[in-house]
Structures are given as structure tokens and as C-alpha cells.
Amino acid sequence: MMTDSEDVPQVGQGTDLAPMVMTSEDWADLQGAVARLEHPGLVARLSDVLGKPVDIVLEKLPAAASSTIDGATRRALRAALSLALSTLNTSRRGKARDRFHAVAAGAAGAAGGAFGLASLAVELPMTTTIILRSVADVARSEGENLRSVQTRLACMEVFALGGRTAADDAAESGYFAVRTALAQAVNEAARYLSRRTTIEKGAPVIVRLVAGIASRFNSVVAEKIIAQGVPVIGAVGGAAVNVAFTRHFQSMARGHFVIRRLERTYGEAIIREKYDRIVRGEALP
């Protein structure tokens, strides 16, 4: 648990850096981040695993299954948050170990393929924990300080990327829209956690944060569970689905922390403006 007494920076807070000319390398990184964040590609990854368009498999879940998924995702996110605030490796150096974490998640997913929805309560917290460690590894590789409460909460934000709520339209599901939607909950949680050594069960600020992330994480988990429930997919197929699921969040993490790195260099307003230009199809930096 973090006990920093320093002021907690606010999500969306600007910088006082003078305008800088963006390097060609950073411009390429920004374009790559936009491609990752605006076109997540989980359905395509799952289609590759299944050998057929996943839209054929994705059908409306019964209410009981949806309730099971919602409860499991919230428990998994609370467990991940506790992990994020206590045991992340802050001393490792070098490149992010994406393959290592994907293989580990694949091993956890083998049970999901063998037992489907019945295994969710056990398998999802394991997978979410592995993914969080991978996300933190990506954050560290992009220059983030994992000792910071704000950075650790930024790792949690990744679970809200690449998923939609039922009320989202194309504009509302964009990367910056998700960050804005979560900003108040993240800032409240950061202030709360910076003054405590433990998380009080049922603390309203934590409940709001988990609920905000879960509303989008649920839809991605549902796609994963449905894919794992395809007849005869089995343990091997379940592992492959989990690898695809993990790769999805590794990609979201890379895009997210590239954006945050560029914001630290050029300022948040400048990066937001350039991001929007790329989304609109304007090619010049």
C-alpha cells in the first residue's frame, strides 16, 4: 500500500512546459498509440483463435450469466487493486516481458476452456492479476514510476480501455472519453489511498472506481467467456483465448502509457489536440 504524503496530481491536469516540436519518433509513437486505442481488435484476435468470425458466436447472454460475469469482474478488479497498491515490482529494469505474462495467462485460461462459466470465479482473478502485472511492466518500460499511487491507478484504468457500456456510442467510447469519465473516481481514489495503509472494505471511493472500470471491463470479459464456451474448444483453446485476451490489454497498456509519456514531454493539451487530428485523418504532426 502506498503512503506517500506528497500532493497527488490530478488526472487531466495540464503542464507548464513550453510548446515543443514533436520528433518524428514521438509522432510515430503517437500514431501507433491512436491505432491501438481507437481500434482495439479483441474480436479479431478471438476470431483468429476460433477459426471463424467471432460475431457468429457472440449472442446475447442470459441475465444469470451476465450477473455472474459482473460479480466476477468486480471481485477480480478489487483483488487487482489491492495487488496494485502493495506488491508490484518496482525494481525491475529492461523491456516489458509481454510474452512471459501472456504464457502465464494462457495457463490460467486452460481451466476456463475446460469448465467455461463455472470456472470464472477462480480463473478471472488469476488472469486479471497476471494482466495487471504485465500492464505495470509496460508502464515501467514507458518511464512511469510504479511507486506512485497515480501510476498504479493508471494501470487499473487499462481494464476500462477497449470495452464498451451499453450506452456508449462511437464518440463516447473513445480513449480520452474513457479517461475523462474515470477522472473524478481516479482522483478521489488517489487522495484516499495516499493517506491510508489499508483499503477499507466497501469504501465509497473504491466502490465508485471499481464500478466505473467494471462497466467496460465486463463487455470484454463477456467476449472472452463466450469464446471459451464454444463447444469442444477445450483447455488448449481456452489457453489460446486467454493469450489473446492478455495481448489485448498489453496493447491497450502500450497505447495508454505512450500517451502518458508524450503528455509528460509535450503537455496534455498538445497531445490531445494531435491525437484528435490523427483520429480525424490529418497526417501532419
Residue frames relative to the residue before (quaternion, step in Angstrom):
aa qw qx qy qz dx dy dz
M 1.0000 0.0000 0.0000 0.0000 0.00 0.00 0.00
M 0.3952 -0.7244 0.5163 0.2293 3.52 -0.97 0.85
T 0.0932 -0.7998 0.5919 0.0357 3.57 -1.03 0.82
D 0.2053 0.8074 -0.5312 0.1543 3.58 1.12 0.56
S 0.2850 -0.7627 0.5570 0.1637 3.55 -0.97 0.84
E 0.4894 0.6694 -0.4348 0.3512 3.58 1.28 -0.11
D 0.6297 -0.5271 0.3973 0.4095 3.56 -1.22 0.43
V 0.3583 -0.7260 0.5471 0.2129 3.55 -1.00 0.84
P 0.3956 -0.7205 0.5097 0.2543 3.62 -0.67 1.02
Q 0.4253 -0.7136 0.5049 0.2343 3.55 -1.12 0.66
V 0.5076 -0.6107 0.5065 0.3359 3.55 -1.13 0.71
G 0.7826 0.2839 -0.2258 0.5059 3.55 -0.89 0.92
Q 0.4796 0.6735 -0.4402 0.3501 3.59 1.25 -0.05
G 0.3979 -0.7402 0.4927 0.2260 3.61 -0.77 0.96
T 0.3823 -0.6894 0.5551 0.2655 3.53 -1.32 0.03
D 0.4581 -0.6831 0.4996 0.2718 3.55 -1.30 0.31
L 0.3485 0.7570 -0.4912 0.2532 3.56 1.24 0.31
A 0.4775 -0.6422 0.5126 0.3112 3.57 -1.09 0.75
P 0.6145 -0.5553 0.3909 0.4017 3.62 -1.09 0.59
M 0.1149 -0.7842 0.6085 0.0379 3.56 -1.02 0.86
V 0.4710 -0.6278 0.5286 0.3233 3.53 -1.23 0.48
M 0.3883 -0.7411 0.4978 0.2283 3.56 -0.70 1.06
T 0.4448 -0.6889 0.5071 0.2653 3.54 -0.93 0.91
S 0.6289 -0.5438 0.3911 0.3948 3.57 -1.21 0.44
E 0.6250 0.5400 -0.3389 0.4504 3.59 1.08 -0.71
D 0.6805 0.4758 -0.2935 0.4738 3.58 0.93 -0.87
W 0.6131 0.5390 -0.3476 0.4613 3.58 1.07 -0.69
A 0.6473 0.5007 -0.3144 0.4811 3.58 1.00 -0.81
D 0.6334 0.5221 -0.3287 0.4670 3.59 1.02 -0.80
L 0.6472 0.5163 -0.3171 0.4626 3.59 0.98 -0.84
Q 0.6508 0.5072 -0.3205 0.4652 3.59 0.92 -0.84
G 0.6532 0.5101 -0.3107 0.4653 3.56 0.99 -0.82
A 0.6423 0.5242 -0.3186 0.4596 3.57 1.02 -0.81
V 0.6356 0.5210 -0.3313 0.4634 3.59 0.97 -0.83
A 0.6478 0.5247 -0.3194 0.4505 3.58 0.93 -0.88
R 0.6611 0.5029 -0.3056 0.4655 3.58 0.97 -0.83
L 0.7562 0.4469 -0.2193 0.4248 3.55 0.74 -1.12
E 0.7298 0.4133 -0.2420 0.4879 3.59 1.04 -0.67
H 0.7643 0.2124 -0.1360 0.5935 3.60 1.23 -0.32
P 0.1470 -0.8754 0.4517 0.0894 3.59 0.59 1.19
G 0.2660 -0.8432 0.4438 0.1458 3.60 1.01 -0.71
L 0.3388 0.7509 -0.5176 0.2311 3.64 1.11 0.36
V 0.6271 0.5417 -0.3474 0.4389 3.59 0.95 -0.83
A 0.6488 0.5089 -0.3197 0.4668 3.59 0.98 -0.82
R 0.6352 0.5241 -0.3318 0.4601 3.59 0.98 -0.82
L 0.6822 0.4763 -0.2926 0.4713 3.58 0.91 -0.89
S 0.6073 0.5498 -0.3550 0.4505 3.59 1.06 -0.67
D 0.6304 0.5282 -0.3314 0.4623 3.56 1.03 -0.76
V 0.6494 0.5183 -0.3149 0.4588 3.58 1.01 -0.84
L 0.7413 0.4327 -0.2299 0.4587 3.57 0.87 -0.98
G 0.3858 -0.7335 0.4761 0.2941 3.56 1.19 -0.46
K 0.7272 0.2806 -0.2146 0.5885 3.58 1.23 0.41
P 0.6280 -0.5164 0.3904 0.4320 3.63 -1.15 0.37
V 0.4328 -0.7255 0.4652 0.2645 3.58 -0.67 1.06
D 0.5340 0.6279 -0.4124 0.3879 3.61 1.17 -0.39
I 0.5847 0.5700 -0.3745 0.4393 3.58 1.17 -0.50
V 0.7087 0.4634 -0.2422 0.4736 3.54 1.12 -0.79
L 0.6581 0.5408 -0.3155 0.4182 3.57 1.02 -0.82
E 0.0972 0.7700 -0.6201 0.1147 3.55 -0.50 1.22
K 0.6578 -0.5176 0.3617 0.4106 3.54 -1.20 0.42
L 0.3834 -0.7373 0.5140 0.2128 3.54 -0.79 1.05
P 0.5015 -0.6148 0.4980 0.3500 3.61 -1.08 0.58
A 0.6677 -0.5369 0.3378 0.3896 3.54 -1.17 0.60
A 0.6388 0.5403 -0.3390 0.4302 3.59 0.95 -0.81
A 0.6608 0.4919 -0.3078 0.4760 3.59 0.98 -0.83
S 0.6362 0.5294 -0.3301 0.4539 3.59 0.96 -0.82
S 0.6505 0.5099 -0.3092 0.4704 3.57 1.00 -0.83
T 0.6329 0.5286 -0.3261 0.4623 3.58 1.02 -0.79
I 0.6605 0.5046 -0.2999 0.4682 3.57 0.95 -0.91
D 0.6524 0.5190 -0.3237 0.4475 3.59 0.91 -0.89
G 0.6727 0.4907 -0.3034 0.4633 3.59 0.89 -0.88
A 0.6663 0.5071 -0.3017 0.4559 3.57 0.98 -0.86
T 0.6619 0.5019 -0.3240 0.4528 3.59 0.92 -0.81
R 0.6530 0.5109 -0.3264 0.4539 3.60 0.95 -0.76
R 0.6494 0.4954 -0.3190 0.4807 3.58 0.99 -0.78
A 0.6504 0.5173 -0.3143 0.4589 3.57 0.98 -0.84
L 0.6704 0.4930 -0.3005 0.4661 3.59 0.97 -0.82
R 0.6322 0.5131 -0.3435 0.4681 3.60 1.00 -0.71
A 0.6432 0.5069 -0.3197 0.4766 3.58 1.02 -0.79
A 0.6512 0.5137 -0.3116 0.4636 3.57 0.99 -0.85
L 0.6353 0.5249 -0.3323 0.4587 3.58 1.00 -0.78
S 0.6363 0.5163 -0.3312 0.4677 3.58 0.95 -0.80
L 0.6402 0.5130 -0.3120 0.4793 3.56 1.02 -0.82
A 0.6526 0.5406 -0.3180 0.4251 3.57 0.89 -0.96
L 0.7428 0.4152 -0.2193 0.4772 3.56 1.04 -0.72
S 0.7619 0.3887 -0.2113 0.4730 3.59 1.20 0.03
T 0.8792 0.1460 -0.0164 0.4532 3.60 0.57 -1.06
L 0.3434 0.7301 -0.5319 0.2571 3.62 1.08 0.39
N 0.4828 -0.6719 0.4892 0.2760 3.56 -1.07 0.83
T 0.1105 -0.8299 0.5463 0.0265 3.59 -0.43 1.23
S 0.6625 0.5426 -0.2947 0.4240 3.59 1.25 -0.06
R 0.5340 0.6507 -0.4119 0.3489 3.60 1.20 -0.35
R 0.1717 -0.7651 0.6137 0.0921 3.55 -1.20 0.63
G 0.6413 0.5487 -0.3836 0.3748 3.55 -1.30 0.16
K 0.7365 -0.4130 0.3042 0.4410 3.53 -1.35 -0.15
A 0.5886 -0.5593 0.4466 0.3758 3.53 -1.27 0.46
R 0.3588 -0.7448 0.5289 0.1919 3.56 -0.99 0.88
D 0.0803 -0.8496 0.5208 0.0237 3.58 0.57 1.18
R 0.6829 0.4991 -0.3051 0.4376 3.58 0.82 -0.96
F 0.6215 0.5541 -0.3373 0.4392 3.58 0.95 -0.86
H 0.7081 0.4532 -0.2686 0.4701 3.57 0.82 -0.98
A 0.6262 0.5353 -0.3446 0.4501 3.61 1.03 -0.71
V 0.6458 0.5093 -0.3158 0.4731 3.58 1.00 -0.81
A 0.6427 0.5182 -0.3212 0.4638 3.58 0.97 -0.83
A 0.6594 0.4893 -0.3093 0.4797 3.58 0.97 -0.81
G 0.6042 0.5636 -0.3493 0.4419 3.57 1.08 -0.69
A 0.6332 0.5274 -0.3267 0.4628 3.56 1.01 -0.79
A 0.6550 0.4932 -0.3088 0.4821 3.59 1.01 -0.81
G 0.6713 0.5282 -0.2931 0.4295 3.57 1.04 -0.77
A 0.5013 0.6579 -0.4322 0.3594 3.58 1.18 -0.36
A 0.6432 0.5126 -0.3197 0.4705 3.59 1.05 -0.76
G 0.6284 0.5429 -0.3362 0.4442 3.57 1.03 -0.75
G 0.6626 0.4944 -0.3086 0.4704 3.57 1.02 -0.75
A 0.6846 0.4937 -0.2883 0.4522 3.56 1.06 -0.72
F 0.8257 0.2354 -0.0836 0.5057 3.59 0.98 -0.84
G 0.3960 -0.7714 0.4403 0.2330 3.61 1.29 -0.01
L 0.8576 -0.1134 0.0897 0.4935 3.53 -1.13 -0.79
A 0.6039 0.5951 -0.3555 0.3934 3.58 1.07 -0.69
S 0.7036 0.4619 -0.2639 0.4711 3.59 1.15 -0.58
L 0.4227 0.7649 -0.4344 0.2182 3.58 1.27 -0.26
A 0.6556 0.5435 -0.3251 0.4114 3.59 0.87 -0.91
V 0.7089 0.4134 -0.2503 0.5137 3.59 1.15 -0.59
E 0.7229 0.4803 -0.2553 0.4260 3.56 0.82 -1.04
L 0.6735 0.5339 -0.3239 0.3956 3.61 0.84 -0.92
P 0.6534 0.4870 -0.3502 0.4619 3.68 0.84 -0.73
M 0.6236 0.5295 -0.3414 0.4629 3.60 1.05 -0.71
T 0.6854 0.4834 -0.2824 0.4656 3.55 0.85 -1.00
T 0.6555 0.5172 -0.3125 0.4529 3.59 0.95 -0.90
T 0.6332 0.5270 -0.3247 0.4646 3.58 1.03 -0.75
I 0.6513 0.5011 -0.3107 0.4777 3.59 0.96 -0.87
I 0.6583 0.5058 -0.3134 0.4610 3.57 0.93 -0.89
L 0.6322 0.5305 -0.3411 0.4501 3.60 0.95 -0.80
R 0.6480 0.5047 -0.3272 0.4672 3.59 0.93 -0.81
S 0.6463 0.5098 -0.3162 0.4716 3.57 1.03 -0.75
V 0.6282 0.5304 -0.3204 0.4705 3.59 1.03 -0.86
A 0.6606 0.4968 -0.3066 0.4720 3.59 0.94 -0.87
D 0.6132 0.5437 -0.3376 0.4631 3.58 1.09 -0.70
V 0.6386 0.5035 -0.3123 0.4911 3.58 1.03 -0.80
A 0.6357 0.5391 -0.3278 0.4448 3.59 0.94 -0.91
R 0.6589 0.5101 -0.3010 0.4637 3.56 0.91 -0.95
S 0.6736 0.5062 -0.3006 0.4469 3.59 0.95 -0.87
E 0.6908 0.4274 -0.2702 0.5169 3.59 1.25 -0.37
G 0.6745 -0.5604 0.2769 0.3927 3.59 1.20 0.52
E 0.4445 0.6917 -0.4635 0.3304 3.60 1.22 0.24
N 0.3879 -0.6918 0.5637 0.2305 3.54 -1.22 0.63
L 0.2807 -0.8103 0.4920 0.1503 3.58 -0.25 1.24
R 0.5616 0.5814 -0.4016 0.4304 3.59 1.24 -0.08
S 0.5916 0.5920 -0.3490 0.4217 3.57 1.27 -0.34
V 0.5059 -0.6357 0.4945 0.3089 3.57 -0.98 0.88
Q 0.6577 0.5283 -0.3192 0.4318 3.57 0.91 -0.91
T 0.6468 0.5081 -0.3252 0.4666 3.60 0.98 -0.78
R 0.6695 0.5032 -0.3095 0.4503 3.56 0.91 -0.85
L 0.6439 0.4816 -0.3216 0.5001 3.56 1.08 -0.62
A 0.5927 0.5481 -0.3638 0.4648 3.61 1.12 -0.57
C 0.5926 0.5438 -0.3579 0.4744 3.58 1.14 -0.59
M 0.6565 0.5066 -0.3118 0.4638 3.58 0.98 -0.81
E 0.5890 0.5974 -0.3636 0.4050 3.59 1.07 -0.69
V 0.5675 0.6287 -0.3821 0.3698 3.58 1.09 -0.69
F 0.6272 0.5523 -0.3471 0.4256 3.60 1.06 -0.66
A 0.6536 0.4914 -0.3198 0.4786 3.61 1.22 -0.29
L 0.6030 0.5748 -0.3562 0.4232 3.60 1.23 -0.21
G 0.8010 0.2831 -0.2038 0.4865 3.55 -1.01 0.75
G 0.6842 0.3807 -0.3000 0.5449 3.57 1.25 0.39
R 0.2550 -0.7850 0.5503 0.1262 3.56 -1.13 0.61
T 0.3747 -0.6535 0.5934 0.2835 3.52 -1.31 0.42
A 0.6706 -0.5019 0.3516 0.4179 3.57 -1.23 0.30
A 0.7060 0.4758 -0.2596 0.4559 3.59 1.12 -0.66
D 0.5069 0.6716 -0.4239 0.3351 3.61 1.22 -0.22
D 0.1367 -0.7071 0.6760 0.1557 3.51 -1.27 0.56
A 0.7681 -0.3787 0.2243 0.4650 3.60 -1.26 0.02
A 0.6776 0.4908 -0.3025 0.4566 3.59 0.98 -0.81
E 0.7029 0.5012 -0.2775 0.4216 3.56 0.86 -0.98
S 0.6848 0.4840 -0.2935 0.4589 3.60 1.18 -0.44
G 0.4148 0.7210 -0.4635 0.3054 3.59 1.27 0.12
Y 0.7096 -0.4987 0.3072 0.3916 3.54 -1.26 0.56
F 0.7304 0.4200 -0.2616 0.4708 3.60 0.68 -1.03
A 0.5872 0.5595 -0.3764 0.4478 3.59 1.12 -0.51
V 0.6469 0.5035 -0.3208 0.4745 3.60 1.01 -0.79
R 0.6459 0.5135 -0.3235 0.4632 3.59 0.94 -0.85
T 0.6543 0.5068 -0.3123 0.4663 3.57 0.96 -0.85
A 0.6529 0.5280 -0.3142 0.4429 3.58 0.95 -0.87
L 0.7308 0.4203 -0.2249 0.4887 3.57 1.08 -0.76
A 0.4614 0.7465 -0.4206 0.2300 3.59 1.22 -0.48
Q 0.6900 0.4773 -0.3068 0.4494 3.60 0.76 -0.95
A 0.6662 0.4979 -0.3090 0.4613 3.60 0.91 -0.88
V 0.6479 0.5136 -0.3158 0.4655 3.59 1.01 -0.80
N 0.6713 0.4984 -0.2999 0.4594 3.59 0.90 -0.89
E 0.6444 0.5072 -0.3208 0.4739 3.59 0.99 -0.82
A 0.6637 0.5027 -0.3037 0.4633 3.57 0.95 -0.88
A 0.6369 0.5327 -0.3307 0.4487 3.59 1.00 -0.79
R 0.6571 0.4948 -0.3128 0.4750 3.59 0.95 -0.84
Y 0.6470 0.5267 -0.3051 0.4592 3.56 0.99 -0.89
L 0.7365 0.4494 -0.2421 0.4438 3.58 0.77 -1.06
S 0.6189 0.5613 -0.3537 0.4204 3.59 1.10 -0.56
R 0.7180 0.4250 -0.2407 0.4959 3.59 1.24 -0.36
R 0.7319 0.4074 -0.2180 0.5008 3.61 1.27 -0.03
T 0.3682 -0.7184 0.5460 0.2241 3.54 -1.25 0.46
T 0.7628 0.1921 -0.1446 0.6003 3.58 1.29 -0.19
I 0.4233 -0.6677 0.5447 0.2797 3.55 -1.27 0.44
E 0.3475 -0.7308 0.5474 0.2134 3.57 -0.72 1.05
K 0.4894 -0.6723 0.4716 0.2935 3.56 -0.82 1.01
G 0.8316 0.1743 -0.1529 0.5046 3.55 -0.80 1.03
A 0.3150 0.7482 -0.5265 0.2526 3.62 1.20 0.29
P 0.5209 -0.6879 0.3962 0.3137 3.63 -0.65 1.06
V 0.6553 0.5170 -0.3387 0.4343 3.61 0.91 -0.80
I 0.6583 0.4896 -0.3050 0.4837 3.59 1.07 -0.71
V 0.6144 0.5422 -0.3394 0.4620 3.58 1.02 -0.79
R 0.6702 0.4952 -0.3058 0.4605 3.61 0.91 -0.89
L 0.6465 0.5177 -0.3249 0.4566 3.59 0.96 -0.83
V 0.6800 0.4835 -0.2927 0.4670 3.59 0.82 -0.98
A 0.6456 0.5247 -0.3246 0.4501 3.60 0.97 -0.82
G 0.6599 0.5206 -0.3079 0.4457 3.57 0.96 -0.86
I 0.6787 0.4598 -0.2845 0.4969 3.57 1.00 -0.79
A 0.6576 0.5409 -0.3117 0.4217 3.57 0.92 -0.93
S 0.5994 0.5918 -0.3715 0.3904 3.60 1.01 -0.71
R 0.7341 0.3636 -0.2232 0.5283 3.58 1.16 -0.57
F 0.6086 0.5562 -0.3467 0.4473 3.57 1.08 -0.68
N 0.5752 0.6229 -0.3680 0.3818 3.60 1.07 -0.75
S 0.6899 0.4980 -0.3022 0.4298 3.58 0.83 -0.99
V 0.6497 0.4998 -0.3206 0.4747 3.58 1.05 -0.71
V 0.6340 0.5167 -0.3251 0.4748 3.59 1.01 -0.81
A 0.6254 0.5424 -0.3442 0.4430 3.60 0.98 -0.79
E 0.6435 0.5134 -0.3227 0.4671 3.59 0.96 -0.82
K 0.6420 0.5217 -0.3128 0.4668 3.56 1.01 -0.84
I 0.6879 0.4884 -0.2889 0.4526 3.59 0.82 -0.98
I 0.6455 0.5114 -0.3264 0.4640 3.57 0.96 -0.82
A 0.6462 0.5145 -0.3187 0.4649 3.58 0.98 -0.83
Q 0.6723 0.4837 -0.2946 0.4767 3.57 1.00 -0.80
G 0.6690 0.5160 -0.2980 0.4442 3.58 1.19 -0.45
V 0.3962 0.7074 -0.4924 0.3165 3.58 1.24 0.07
P 0.5493 -0.6355 0.4161 0.3483 3.62 -0.81 0.90
V 0.8621 0.1223 -0.1533 0.4672 3.52 -1.17 0.91
I 0.3707 0.7185 -0.5246 0.2669 3.63 1.12 0.26
G 0.1907 -0.8542 0.4702 0.1134 3.58 1.11 -0.68
A 0.7591 -0.3974 0.2773 0.4347 3.51 -1.37 -0.07
V 0.6473 0.5200 -0.3303 0.4489 3.60 0.95 -0.83
G 0.6750 0.4768 -0.2915 0.4817 3.57 0.93 -0.89
G 0.6247 0.5402 -0.3395 0.4502 3.58 1.05 -0.72
A 0.6262 0.5208 -0.3318 0.4758 3.56 1.05 -0.73
A 0.6586 0.5129 -0.3101 0.4550 3.58 0.96 -0.87
V 0.6207 0.5260 -0.3360 0.4745 3.58 1.05 -0.76
N 0.6766 0.4942 -0.3030 0.4540 3.59 0.90 -0.86
V 0.5997 0.5343 -0.3602 0.4745 3.59 1.08 -0.62
A 0.6545 0.5023 -0.3101 0.4723 3.59 0.95 -0.89
F 0.6262 0.5446 -0.3147 0.4608 3.57 1.04 -0.86
T 0.6808 0.4815 -0.2784 0.4767 3.57 0.94 -0.92
R 0.6324 0.5292 -0.3283 0.4608 3.58 0.97 -0.83
H 0.5930 0.5752 -0.3513 0.4406 3.56 1.09 -0.73
F 0.7370 0.4086 -0.2424 0.4808 3.59 0.77 -0.99
Q 0.5684 0.5521 -0.3907 0.4684 3.61 1.15 -0.41
S 0.6515 0.5060 -0.3064 0.4749 3.57 1.02 -0.81
M 0.6408 0.5100 -0.3174 0.4781 3.58 0.98 -0.84
A 0.6489 0.5190 -0.3163 0.4577 3.59 0.98 -0.85
R 0.6432 0.5186 -0.3365 0.4517 3.59 0.91 -0.85
G 0.6653 0.4950 -0.3093 0.4655 3.58 0.89 -0.88
H 0.6602 0.5320 -0.2978 0.4387 3.58 0.90 -0.99
F 0.7614 0.3906 -0.2225 0.4672 3.59 0.75 -0.97
V 0.5309 0.5521 -0.4174 0.4890 3.58 1.25 -0.19
I 0.6427 0.5132 -0.3219 0.4690 3.59 0.93 -0.88
R 0.6728 0.4895 -0.3019 0.4654 3.60 0.87 -0.89
R 0.6261 0.5224 -0.3414 0.4675 3.61 1.03 -0.71
L 0.6800 0.4789 -0.2910 0.4728 3.57 0.91 -0.90
E 0.6067 0.5418 -0.3529 0.4625 3.60 1.09 -0.62
R 0.6437 0.5138 -0.3293 0.4618 3.58 1.00 -0.73
T 0.6920 0.4796 -0.2718 0.4662 3.58 1.09 -0.67
Y 0.8321 0.2454 -0.0784 0.4912 3.58 0.76 -1.08
G 0.5617 -0.5761 0.4060 0.4334 3.59 1.19 -0.38
E 0.5778 -0.6384 0.3936 0.3219 3.54 -1.01 0.84
A 0.6599 0.5237 -0.3252 0.4297 3.61 0.89 -0.89
I 0.6560 0.5158 -0.3149 0.4522 3.58 0.95 -0.86
I 0.6763 0.4818 -0.3008 0.4690 3.58 0.88 -0.90
R 0.6233 0.5275 -0.3464 0.4618 3.61 0.99 -0.73
E 0.6623 0.5088 -0.3124 0.4526 3.59 0.93 -0.90
K 0.6838 0.4727 -0.2879 0.4754 3.59 0.92 -0.88
Y 0.5903 0.5639 -0.3524 0.4576 3.57 1.08 -0.72
D 0.6831 0.4882 -0.2836 0.4632 3.57 0.85 -1.00
R 0.6233 0.5343 -0.3431 0.4564 3.59 1.05 -0.69
I 0.6429 0.5081 -0.3263 0.4712 3.58 0.99 -0.77
V 0.6350 0.5299 -0.3260 0.4579 3.58 0.97 -0.86
R 0.6908 0.4660 -0.2720 0.4814 3.58 1.06 -0.79
G 0.5713 -0.6328 0.3720 0.3671 3.61 1.23 -0.08
E 0.4677 0.6514 -0.4619 0.3789 3.59 1.24 0.35
A 0.3157 -0.8279 0.4411 0.1425 3.58 -0.42 1.22
L 0.6426 0.5665 -0.3402 0.3878 3.61 1.07 -0.62
P 0.5070 -0.6558 0.4602 0.3180 3.63 -1.04 0.74
